[in-house]
Amino acid sequence: METILKVEDMNVYYGPIHAVKSISFEVGQGEIVSLIGANGAGKSTTLSTISGLHRSKGGSITFQGENIGSVSANNIVKKGLVQVPEGRRIFLQMTVEENLEMGAFTQQKTELGGGLERAYERFPRLKERRRQIAGTLSGGEQQMLAMGRAMMSNPKLLMLDEPSMGLAPILVEEVFSLIKDFRKTGTTILLVEQNATMALEISDRAYVLETGHITLSGTGKELEASPEVQKAYLGG
């Protein structure tokens, strides 16, 4: 399997705080790979660093064979690596359709219509609400909008940061079903998720982060069966 993303010896600091400590991992083309762990483990910082919003002190981040460790965040998106941040962060005062259009800033204008058509086919609820102000949507609808906006740029690798946060159980199931659908259409997924049970169920492979370190790795099934993971994250 071809490696699409490779992180080697990533170290991230917030002032004197060493938030991510020499972690290394990789994501294969077409995989769903999850990072699980408690709050403050360094999961979101890892994604933000890959996205170019933070910088690693040393090490390397390679995407499709290119070191992107010093590439700007907007140019990383143009290369096909897109993040849906924790907490959605949609444009609350814009309409649903305007939000989706913002996600297509890397695309030619001639491709916008086709992108919207695909987004509405995948998210029919957004089509029903395309003229609605995004801030009036429910939490689940806002998460769908954030995911739809990310897909407007036709990402090769989609990074999702806590997509199930704050959602009712039935909506969590819907979000995870969408993640599996994304993979079926050829999009590689790197998932950060506190709902370890759901994440491991759909993951090809996963890594456990604890206080900035990767402490365990394996297939989704292997980590589901791990007594350490069951005790810490699965309520076993």
N, C-alpha and C positions, 0 to 999 in steps of 0.2 A: 504493500500500500504506500502510495506517495505521501510524504509529509507536507502538509500545507503551511503549518505553523510550528516553529521550534523556538522555545524559550530556553536560554542557557544562562545559568548563574545570575538570575535577576535579583538585584538588591535595590530597594526603594526606601528612602528616608523622608520623614516629615521633621525637618529640623534635626534634633538629636535622637528622634525615635526611629529605630530600625524596624520598619513595618513589614517588609518582605525580605527574607533572608536566604539568599543564594538558592533560589528555587529553579528547577529545570523540569520541563515537560514538553510534550509535543502532541499535535493533533493531526490525524491522518485525513486525507481527502475523503469527504463523504461521511465522516464519523460524527456521532454525538459524543462529546467528551464533557464531563462535569467536574467542577471544583466544588467540593462540599466542605463545610466546617462551620464553627460557631461565629457569632458576631465578633468582629475585630480580628479575625484570623488572617486577613490580608487578601481576601478573595476579590473584592471590588477594586482594591488598589492594583491588583494584578491586571484586571481587565483594562483599567484606565491607563496603565502604563503601556500595555500593548497598543491601545488606541492613540497613544502620543500625548495624553493629557498630563502624564507624569513621566519622568525619565529614570531609567535604571542606572545606577552607579556601577559601571562595568557590565560585563556579560554581553549578550546579544539577543535580539528578537528578530527572527528570520521568517518572512512571509513569502511564500512561493519562491524561495531561493534567494530573496533579497533582504539584506539587513535593514530593518526599518527603525532601528533604535533612535535615530536622529531625524526621522522624517516628521513633518508637521501633521497634526491631527487631520486637517482637511485633505491633505494629499494621501494619507493612509486610507481614508474613505474612498477616494478616487481609485485606489488600487484594488478595492473590493473587500475591504475589511471594515465591517460596520458594527457598532455597538448600540444596543437598546439599554439605556442606563436605568439604574435602580430608581424607582419612583416615577417612571414614565417620562416626565419632563417634556410633555407635549406643549404646544403653543396654545394656552388656554383661551386667548381672546380671538383666535382664528377659527374658521370653520374646519370641519373634518377634512374637506377636500383641499383646503389651503395647506393644512398640515401635511397631507400626503404629497402635495406638490413640492413642499420644502424638502422632502426626502429625496427628490429627484434632481437635486442641484448638480449632481455629477453627470447627468444624462443629457443627451441632445433634446431640444424642445420637441422635435418630431417624434420622440419616443414617449412623450408624456402621456398621450392618450392611451397608448397600449399599456403603459404601466398602471394607470388608473383602472383600466378595464380588468387587468389581472388582480389588482388589489380588491376590487369590488366583488370579483368572482370568488376570491378566497375569504373575504370578510363581508358577506352580504348585509350584515347589520350596519356596517359603515356606509354602504351605498344608500340604505334607507335614511341615514342621518347625515348625508354628505353636505347639506347646507346648514347643519346645526353647529352652534358654537361649541368647540371642543370641551370647554370648561363645564358644560352642562351634562356631559356624558357620565354614565356610571363608571365605577372603578374598572370593571371588566372591559367595558367599551373603550376606555382610555388606554388600557394595556393593549388591546387589539389595534388601536390606532397607532400606538408607538411601534408595534411590530410591523404593521402595514407600512408605516412611513420608512422604516429601515429597509423593507423589501423593495421599495421604489427605486433603490440604487442598484438593484440586481447584485447583492453581495455574493462573493464566493465563500466568505466566512462570516457568519453572524454570531456575535457575542451577546448573550442575554444575561442581564444582571437582575436576579431575584424577580423573574416574571410573575410568580404566583403571589407575591407579597400583598397582603391585605385583601385577597379575593376570597369569595365564598367557595366552598368545596366544589360545587358544580362548575364554577368558572375555572377553577384550577384544572379540572379534568379537561376542559375545553382548550385551555392554553397549552397543556402538554400534548394534546392531540394535534394542535397546530404545529408544534415544534417537530413532531414526527412527520407531518406532512411536508414541512420545509425540507427535511432531509431527503424525502422521496423525490423531490424536484431537483436534487443535486446540490443543495446548500449545506455546507459543513457547519456544525453548531458547536460553540464553546459556551457552556451553561454554568452560571453561578447560581446556586439555589440552596436555600435553607431547608426546604422540604426534601430531605435526603431520600426518603422512600420513593417519591415520584421521580426524582432525578436519576436514581440508580436503576429504576425499572426501565427507563428508556435509553440509558447510556451504553455505548459500546465499551467505553473505558472511563475511569474516574480517578481523581486524586483527592486526598484528604489534606486540607491545610489546617495547621494548628499553630497559633502565635507566629505566623510568618514562615513556617517551615512546612514542606510536604512530608507527611509522616507515613502515609500509606498510598499505594496505587494498585490498580488492577482492573479487571473487567467490572462492569456494573454488577454482574451476578456474584463475582468473587467478593466484592466489598459488601454486598447485601448479606452474604453469608459470614462475614468476618465478625467474631464476637466483640472485638473492640469497636467496630462501627455500629453494631447493633446496640451496644450499651450506651454509646455516646450520642448517637444520632437517630436511631430507629426505635427507641423506646423498648429495647430488648432487655 
